[in-house]
Structure formats: structure tokens, C-alpha cells
Amino acid sequence: MTYLIKVWDLPTRLFHWALVLLMLGAVLSVLVFENMVWHANCGYALAALWLFRLLWGVVGGHWSRFAQMLFTWRQYLNYLRHPSSWTLPGHNPLGSLSVFTMLLFIGLQIVSGMASDDDAGFSGPLAAWLSNTWVAKATLYHAEIGKWVLLFLVALHLLAIAYHERIHQRRLVKPMLNGFQWQPHEAPASQDRWRHRLLGLLVCAVCALWVYVGLQLAQGFTWQ
């Protein structure tokens, strides 16, 4: 007998696909269109989205919370030995580790981008707060290191999805579209009522406001 479980709430699913679109937009704005204004706007939107995910990891649906992504070393080892035996909804141990890693490096890329100065007319809003030495370090990381780390993590993420879909016959893409996942046993479902979705909208609005206010404050500061 199998059970259809609501795993991913709507705010989590919208976050996921908005992240995909904004990261793609950030890449194309530089490589194809050579438009730093678009690139910066994608970065600001990503900053709000990143903050949203941090907060949603605390107040979001059951399987979106960070508390459900914390595992012991024994659980990691057991999963590596017997990956096909993992049947819980949500992220498996390696998937959870990839979420934290991705959030870490996305955050680093956002901050380093805001602190960068490319000497070609674009200066990030945080660059004025920092000395030239730190701005140079941020620019180097953002342009030469961080982007390759993120591209590697994205490629690894896509390969992992393909592996689970093809080898283990575990559907990962469809649940991120409709929120539901078939499970061999009963499990807690994520809340996804309208009240919960309105909370997600409120959290998103607060994060966007934080970024907007932060940008306004940063642009009025000059390093002395």
C-alpha cells in the first residue's frame, strides 16, 4: 500500500523555481546580454529569496524546515551504504547536505557581488562600506571563484536528480511541481492551506523590504 503525501508547500515550490529562473537570469545577463543592471537586479532579488528561504526553514511546511534536514553521521553513513533503503519524504541526508551547501555558496555569491567593483562602471552597493583591499577580494571571489563553485553545485544537483529518477525510480521533479509524493508508509504532511500560503507571502514581502531598505542605507554610505 502506498500513501500520497503533501511534501512541498506552495511557498517552497515557488522559491525553488524562482531560484532557478533568477540564477539563470543572472548568468544570461552577463554572458549573453552583457547587462550589469539586469545582473544586479537579479542579485538583489536573489538576496530577498535567500533570506526568505532562511526564514522559511524555520516557519515553513514540515518537510521544508531545517529541523527535518539535520542528520547524524550514522545516518549519513547508513544512507551511503544503502541509498535505496531511504523512504522518508523530503530530502535524504545527502540532499539535505546539498541544500545547506547551496544556500551557503549562494549567500557568498550574493554578498561578494554586492561588494564588488569591476572597474568598468559597476560598483556593488556594499563596496562603499569596504576598503579597496576587501573590495578587490570580493570582486575576485565573485568573478573567478564563486561562480564556478555554484555552477559545479548546480551540475551536481542535476546529476543527482537524474540518478534518483532513473536508477532508483524516485520522482523528485514532479513533487516540486505539484507538491505531492508517493510514500510506502504514512508520514506527516506539510501544511499548505491558504493561511500558510499567506504567511509565506508575508515572509517574502518582509525579506524584499529588508533588501530594499538595506540597499538604500548602503548607497548613502561612503568609506572614509
Long-range contacts (C-beta under 8 A, 24 or more apart in sequence): 1-184, 2-182, 2-183, 2-184, 3-182, 3-183, 3-184, 3-185, 3-186, 3-187, 4-180, 4-181, 4-182, 4-183, 5-89, 5-180, 5-181, 5-182, 5-183, 5-186, 5-187, 5-189, 6-61, 6-179, 6-180, 6-189, 6-190, 6-192, 7-63, 7-89, 7-90, 7-175, 7-179, 7-180, 7-181, 7-189, 7-190, 8-61, 8-63, 8-64, 8-175, 8-176, 8-179, 8-190, 9-60, 9-61, 9-64, 9-179, 9-190, 9-191, 9-192, 9-196, 9-197, 9-200, 10-179, 10-192, 10-197, 10-200, 11-56, 11-60, 11-61, 11-64, 11-196, 11-197, 11-199, 11-200, 11-201, 11-203, 11-204, 12-56, 12-60, 12-61, 12-64, 12-190, 13-176, 13-177, 13-179, 14-200, 15-49, 15-52, 15-53, 15-56, 16-176, 17-176, 18-49, 19-46, 19-49, 19-106, 22-46, 22-49, 23-150, 23-154, 36-118, 36-121, 36-122, 40-113, 40-122, 40-124, 43-110, 43-113, 43-114, 44-211, 44-215, 46-106, 46-110, 47-110, 47-114, 47-211, 48-204, 48-207, 48-208, 48-210, 48-211, 49-207, 50-103, 50-106, 50-107, 50-110, 51-207, 51-210, 51-211, 52-203, 52-204, 52-207, 53-103, 54-103, 55-203, 55-206, 55-207, 56-200, 56-203, 59-199, 59-203, 60-190, 60-200, 61-190, 61-191, 61-192, 61-196, 62-188, 62-189, 62-190, 62-191, 63-89, 63-90, 63-91, 63-188, 63-190, 64-90, 64-190, 69-96, 69-99, 69-100, 70-96, 71-96, 83-168, 84-168, 87-183, 87-184, 87-185, 88-183, 88-187, 89-181, 89-183, 89-187, 94-160, 95-160, 98-153, 98-156, 98-157, 98-160, 101-153, 102-150, 102-153, 102-157, 105-146, 105-149, 105-150, 105-153, 106-150, 108-141, 108-146, 109-142, 109-146, 109-147, 109-150, 111-138, 112-138, 112-139, 112-141, 112-142, 112-146, 113-138, 113-142, 114-218, 115-139, 115-142, 116-142, 116-143, 118-143, 125-215, 125-218, 125-219, 126-218, 128-218, 128-219, 128-221, 128-222, 128-223, 129-218, 129-221, 129-223, 130-223, 131-223
